[in-house]
């Protein structure tokens, strides 16, 4: 299997684990020293360092209860270490609906995600949804 195929598989495993609210598998896809740029309400990004810190953000979403759905709409190998993935997000909670898109550029090394750059289509709407 080519490095690119393995990298895409890591990303797909991570997304599938998110949809299943399988936090253990999600965490296993992330490097201990993960660095992630997470989109903020105003479209800027906040850097999150470390697997535990990133998984702490995921825990705040309460995905087991909310059951948001991520759908990979496109995935492309950028090079032997990077994957670009477009995700469609749908969720409902507290009478609110969320339908958004986000792109993630992920660097994969040793079958784990070591770097994530996130760009979100509607960051203000996501922040309103998740902070309600």
Secondary structure as UniProt FT lines:
FT   HELIX           3..19
FT   TURN            20..21
FT   HELIX           23..28
FT   STRAND          30..39
FT   TURN            41..42
FT   STRAND          45..49
FT   HELIX           51..60
FT   TURN            61..62
FT   HELIX           63..66
FT   STRAND          69..77
FT   STRAND          82..93
FT   TURN            94..95
FT   STRAND          96..109
FT   TURN            110..111
FT   STRAND          112..120
FT   TURN            121..122
FT   HELIX           123..131
//
